C-alpha cells in the first residue's frame, strides 16, 4: 500500500522543516495534488527563525499548495484560542509563546512540555473544527488524523505512535540521508545549516529541549536569540520563582548569553536533545 495516499480526512502537520516538507511533497506527487479531504497546517510560535518562515512560504508558492498558518491566541473560549495569519502578519517576536506563558504563569520544561500542545496541537484542532474537516475536532481526534514527519531513523519517537498511518515516512523507510539527497537537487531549500541531518536552529530557535551545546552555539552565532528566552525567565521569576527557568539542570539563558560572549561551543556537538513532537 502506498503510504502517501490520503483516503480520509487528514491534517498534514507542517513544522517548517525539511522532513515535513519532504512528506508534503510526496503527498502532492502521489495524490496528484492536495486531496480535498486534506489540509496543511503550520503552527507558528513566534520563535521560529525567519528562514523557516520563508521556507514555509516558498513551499506553498513553488508547489502551489495552500498552507494555513495558525497561531495561538489567548481567549476565554477554548475553541477560539487560535487565529490564522500569513507570512506577512505572522508573529516574529515570540508573541504566541509569551501569551501562553503569561496565561499559565510558569514556564514549560522537560517534564511539563505544554508548549507543543498549547501552541500547535490545540490551535490546529480549533481551526479544523471551524474549517469543517471534522465534526468535532478534539486534541485526541486531531492526533489520530494528523500526519507527522517522522523518519525511519527516528524509531524511538515513532514507537509512541500506535497508528503508523500517521507517520508515512517511517512506513516508507525514509531516512535523514534520503531527505538530504532530495533537497540537494531542489531549486530551493531551507536556508538554515545542518549538522548530520539536524537543523540546529529549526523549530523554536533556542528550544529548551535542545542540547546545551546547540543552544550555546546558536547564541554565539546570534546573541539576540537569547534575549526573549532570558526575558521569559525573568518574567516567570516575578510570578512563580520556583518555575523561573526552562530547565533546572543547566544555566539560565541570561547566564548562557554572558558565557557565550567569549566561547562558541560548550560540549560535544553530537549530543542529542530530548525528543519532542514538534517535528523537523
C-alpha positions in Angstrom: 0.0 0.0 0.0 1.3 3.5 -0.9 1.8 5.2 2.5 1.3 8.6 1.0 -2.2 8.1 -0.4 -4.9 10.0 1.5 -8.2 8.3 1.7 -9.8 10.1 4.7 -9.9 13.5 6.4 -6.3 14.3 7.2 -4.3 17.2 8.6 -0.7 17.4 7.4 1.3 18.9 10.2 4.0 21.0 8.6 6.7 22.0 11.1 8.5 24.2 8.6 11.5 21.8 8.4 12.9 19.8 5.6 11.5 16.5 6.7 7.9 17.6 6.9 8.3 19.5 3.7 9.5 16.3 2.0 6.5 14.4 3.4 4.2 17.1 1.9 5.9 16.8 -1.5 5.4 13.1 -1.5 1.7 13.5 -0.7 1.3 16.0 -3.5 3.1 13.8 -6.0 1.3 10.6 -5.1 -2.2 12.1 -4.9 -1.9 14.4 -7.9 -2.1 17.5 -5.7 -3.6 18.1 -2.3 -6.7 15.9 -1.8 -10.0 17.7 -1.0 -10.1 15.9 2.4 -6.7 17.1 3.4 -5.4 20.4 4.9 -1.9 21.5 5.6 -1.2 23.5 8.8 1.8 25.3 10.0 1.6 26.4 13.7 3.8 29.5 14.3 5.1 30.0 17.8 6.8 33.3 17.0 10.2 31.8 17.9 10.9 30.3 14.5 13.9 31.6 12.6 12.9 34.0 9.7 14.4 31.4 7.3 11.9 28.9 8.5 9.0 31.3 7.7 10.5 32.0 4.3 10.7 28.2 3.6 7.1 27.6 4.5 6.1 30.5 2.2 8.3 29.1 -0.6 6.9 25.6 -0.3 3.4 26.9 -0.7 4.2 29.1 -3.7 6.6 26.8 -5.6 4.4 23.7 -5.1 1.1 25.6 -5.5 -0.3 24.1 -2.3 -2.3 26.1 0.3 -0.7 26.1 3.8 -2.7 27.5 6.6 -0.7 29.5 9.2 -2.0 29.1 12.7 -1.1 30.9 15.9 -2.3 30.6 19.5 -4.2 33.5 20.9 -5.5 33.9 24.5 -9.3 33.7 24.5 -11.9 32.9 27.2 -13.5 30.3 24.9 -11.0 27.4 24.4 -12.3 26.8 20.9 -11.3 30.3 19.9 -7.7 30.1 21.0 -6.2 30.4 17.6 -6.0 32.8 14.7 -5.0 32.4 11.1 -2.1 34.6 9.9 0.2 34.6 6.8 3.9 35.2 6.0 3.5 39.0 6.3 1.4 39.0 9.5 3.0 36.1 11.4 4.5 36.8 14.8 8.2 37.1 14.9 8.9 38.1 18.5 7.5 35.1 20.4 4.1 36.7 21.0 2.1 33.5 20.9 4.6 31.7 23.1 4.7 34.6 25.6 0.9 34.7 25.7 0.6 31.1 26.9 3.4 31.6 29.4 1.5 34.6 30.9 -1.7 32.6 31.0 -0.1 29.6 32.7 2.2 31.8 34.9 5.0 29.4 34.6 7.5 28.1 32.0 7.3 24.9 30.1 10.1 22.4 31.0 11.2 18.9 30.1 8.7 17.4 32.5 5.7 19.7 31.7 6.1 20.4 28.0 2.8 22.2 27.4 4.2 24.4 24.7 3.7 21.9 21.8 0.2 21.1 22.9 -0.9 24.7 23.6 0.9 26.3 20.7 0.5 23.7 18.0 -1.8 20.8 18.6 -4.8 22.6 20.2 -4.8 25.6 17.9 -4.8 23.3 14.9 -7.7 21.3 16.4 -9.6 24.6 16.9 -9.0 25.6 13.3 -10.0 22.2 11.9 -13.3 22.3 13.8 -14.1 25.7 12.3 -12.8 24.6 8.9 -15.3 21.8 8.9 -12.9 18.9 8.0 -14.0 17.2 11.2 -17.4 17.2 13.0 -15.9 17.8 16.4 -12.1 18.1 16.3 -10.7 17.4 19.8 -7.0 17.2 20.6 -7.1 13.4 20.6 -9.1 13.4 17.3 -6.5 15.7 15.7 -3.7 13.5 16.9 -5.4 10.5 15.3 -5.9 12.3 12.0 -2.6 14.2 11.7 0.3 13.1 9.6 3.7 13.8 11.2 7.1 13.9 9.5 8.9 11.2 11.5 11.5 9.2 9.6 12.5 5.6 9.8 15.6 6.5 11.7 13.5 8.1 14.5 12.3 4.8 15.9 12.1 6.0 19.5 9.7 8.8 18.7 7.8 6.6 16.2 7.3 3.9 18.8 5.0 6.2 20.7 2.6 6.4 17.8 0.3 3.4 17.6 -1.3 4.2 14.2 1.6 4.1 11.7 -0.6 5.7 9.0 0.2 9.0 10.8 3.9 8.6 10.0 4.2 7.7 6.3 7.9 8.5 6.1 8.6 5.9 8.8 6.4 3.3 6.9 8.2 4.1 3.7 11.6 3.6 5.3 12.8 7.2 4.6 15.9 8.2 6.4 17.7 11.5 7.0 20.0 10.7 4.1 17.0 10.4 1.8 15.9 13.8 3.0 19.3 15.3 2.4 19.6 13.8 -1.1 16.2 15.1 -2.0 16.9 18.7 -1.0 20.4 18.7 -2.6 18.8 18.7 -6.0 15.8 21.0 -5.4 15.7 24.6 -6.8 15.1 26.0 -3.3 15.8 24.9 0.3 15.6 25.8 3.9 18.4 28.3 4.3 19.5 27.0 7.7 22.7 25.0 8.2 22.5 21.3 9.2 24.8 19.0 11.1 24.4 15.3 10.4 21.0 16.0 9.0 19.8 18.0 12.0 18.8 21.7 11.5 20.2 23.1 14.7 18.1 26.4 14.5 14.9 24.6 13.4 11.6 24.9 15.2 11.9 27.3 18.2 15.4 28.7 17.8 16.7 28.1 21.4 14.2 25.4 22.4 14.9 24.2 26.0 14.8 20.6 24.7 17.9 21.1 22.5 21.2 20.1 24.0 23.1 22.8 25.8 25.9 22.9 23.3 23.5 23.6 20.5 21.8 26.4 22.4 25.2 27.9 23.3 26.4 27.7 19.7 23.2 29.3 18.4 23.6 32.1 21.0 27.2 32.7 19.9 26.1 33.0 16.3 23.3 35.4 17.1 23.4 36.7 20.7 20.0 38.4 20.2 18.4 35.0 20.0 18.8 34.7 23.8 17.1 37.9 24.7 13.5 36.6 24.5 14.3 33.4 26.4 16.1 35.3 29.1 13.2 37.8 29.4 10.7 34.9 29.8 12.7 33.5 32.6 12.8 37.0 34.2 9.0 37.3 33.7 8.4 33.9 35.3 10.6 34.9 38.3 8.1 37.6 39.2 5.1 35.2 39.4 6.5 31.8 40.3 10.2 31.9 41.4 10.3 28.1 41.7 9.5 27.7 38.0 11.6 30.6 36.7 13.8 28.6 34.4 13.1 26.4 31.4 15.5 23.8 32.8 16.9 23.3 36.3 19.8 21.2 35.2 21.8 23.9 33.4 22.4 27.7 33.5 19.6 30.0 32.6 19.6 31.8 29.2 21.0 35.1 30.6 24.0 33.2 32.0 24.5 31.3 28.7 24.4 34.6 26.8 27.0 36.0 29.1 29.2 32.9 28.9 29.0 32.6 25.1 30.2 36.1 24.5 33.7 34.5 24.7 33.1 30.9 23.7 31.2 29.3 20.8 30.7 25.7 21.8 30.4 24.1 25.3 30.1 20.4 24.7 30.1 17.6 22.1 28.1 18.6 19.0 26.7 15.1 18.8 24.7 15.5 22.0 21.0 14.7 21.4 18.2 16.7 22.6 15.0 15.5 24.3 12.6 14.1 21.8 9.6 16.3 21.0 6.8 16.1 18.5 7.2 19.5 17.0 8.8 17.7 14.0 11.5 18.7 11.6 
